[in-house]
């Protein structure tokens, strides 16, 4: 499967937030929850993520979206509770007309996946959790994590450079 860049669409949630998403592939629907603040098209530009998306889309109708207030999505409120993110997921799957689907959650999206699956058992075929944690406050007590959170608040550019170096080990995994 070759795709230049997926077409970004939008879903308006019950509180007026706009969620940016794309869909690629055919097969059983799989909703890929955003692992952290990301940007749909910028993550697509990373071979690491694009290769994951394309691999999943070979077997599934992959839906990937940006969380409210991140990337290409816009938040109508500053509400960041897990229940609100679960409602966003509910609004998105309603918008797409999905009756049953698979959820894959990474990192910070684990709590959203668990919250949604616990309250919508009839709709969730499977839940895949990878390297998730219960909530930001649960891990923020670690001084290393709280310093990264503070860095994100004070210098977004330096934060994104730092995270990309941590995640991609100085870019070694992306070199060809």
N, C-alpha and C positions, 0 to 999 in steps of 0.2 A: 504494500500500500504506500503510495506516495501522495503527500498533500503539501502544497507550498505553505499555507497558513490556513487554519480553520476559520470559518466565518463566525464572528462573535455576534450573539443575539442577547436580548435582555428580557428579564422577567421582573415584573413589579410585585413586590411582596405586600402583605396585608397592611403594613404600616407605611407604605409608599417608598421603601428602599428599592433600588434598582440593582438586580444581580446580573452581572455579565457571565455568560456561559458559552461553551461551544459543544457541539455533538459531532462525533466521527464514528464510523464503523457501523456494522450491522450485527445483529444477534441479540442475546438477552441484555437488557439494559444494566449498565454498571455506572453508578454515580461515584465519582472520585472527589471526595471532600478535600477542600484546600487545607494543606498541612500547616500553613502559617500565612502571614500576609504575603501574598504573591500577586503577580500580574499575568493573566492568561497568555497574552502574546509574548511577553518577555520570557516566561517559563518555557514556552514553545521554542524559543530561540536557543535554549540550552539543549545540546544533544542528549544529555542525561535524561531530562524530562520528556523531550519529544520522542525518544526511543521507547520510553515506557508507555506513553500515550498510544503510539502506533502499534506496539506489541499488543496492548489490551484491545485496541480497536480491530485487530484481526479476528477476534472471537466475540466481541461485544459491541453494543451501541454505547460508546463511552460518552458520558456527560461530565465535563469538568467546569467548575465555576469558581469565581472569586468571591470570598466572603464579603459581607456588607462592609463598606468603608475601606476596602483594600483593592488594589489593582484597578480594574475598570468598573468596579461596582461602586455604588454610592449609597450611603446610609441616610435614612430619614431621621434617625435618632442615634444617640450615643450608647444605646442599650447593647451590651456585649455578653449578656447572660447565655448560658448553654441552651436554655429554653427558647430564647429568641433565635439563636442559630438553628435550632431544631425546627422552629416554625418557618424559617427561611427555606430550609431543605424541603419541608412539607409544601410550601408554596411553589417551589421550583418543580417538584415532581408532579404536582397537580397541573401546573402550567404545561408540562410536557406530556401529560396524559399517561403517566406510568402507573400501572396497577401493581406490579411486583418488580423488584429490582435488587441488585446486589450493591452493597455499600463498601467502598474501600476508604479507610481513614488512616492518615499518617499524622504523627506528632500531635499538635494541639487540636486536631479535629476529632480525636478519639471520643471525647466527652459528647460532642454533637452526635456522632454515630450511635453511641450507646443510648443516649437520651431518646433519639428518634426511634431506634429499633425497639426499645422497651415500651414505647407508647403506640407503635404502629406495626406490631408483629405480623399482621396479615399482609403487609405490603413488602416486607423485607425478606428476600429469599436467603441471603447470606450476608454476614458482616465479616470483613477482613480488616483486622487491626494490625498496624505495623508501627512499632516504635512509638506507641502512644503514651500519654500521661494524663492523669485525671483532670488537672486544671493548672493554669498559670500560677495561682497562689501556692499550690502544692509543691511546685518546683522552684518558685521564686525565693524561697528561704535559703537556697544554696547561693552563697556569695557570688559565685561565677555567673549564675543565671541572672541574678538581680543586677549585676554590673552590665550584662548584655542588654537587659531591658532598659536600664538607664541610658546606655549608649544609643539605643533606638530612639528614645525620647529626645535626646540632645543633639545627635548628629546622624541623621538617617543615612547619608551617603557612606560614612565610615562604618556604620552598622552593617549595611548590605555588603560592603567589601569584606568585612570581617567574617560574616556568616558564609559568604561564598568561598572564602579561603578555608574555613572550617569544614564545610560540607564537601567541597570539591578538592580538598587537600592540595591547596595551592594550584589547582587547575590540572593536576596530573591525570585525573580520570577522564578529562575531556580532550586531552591532546591525542592527535591521531598520528 
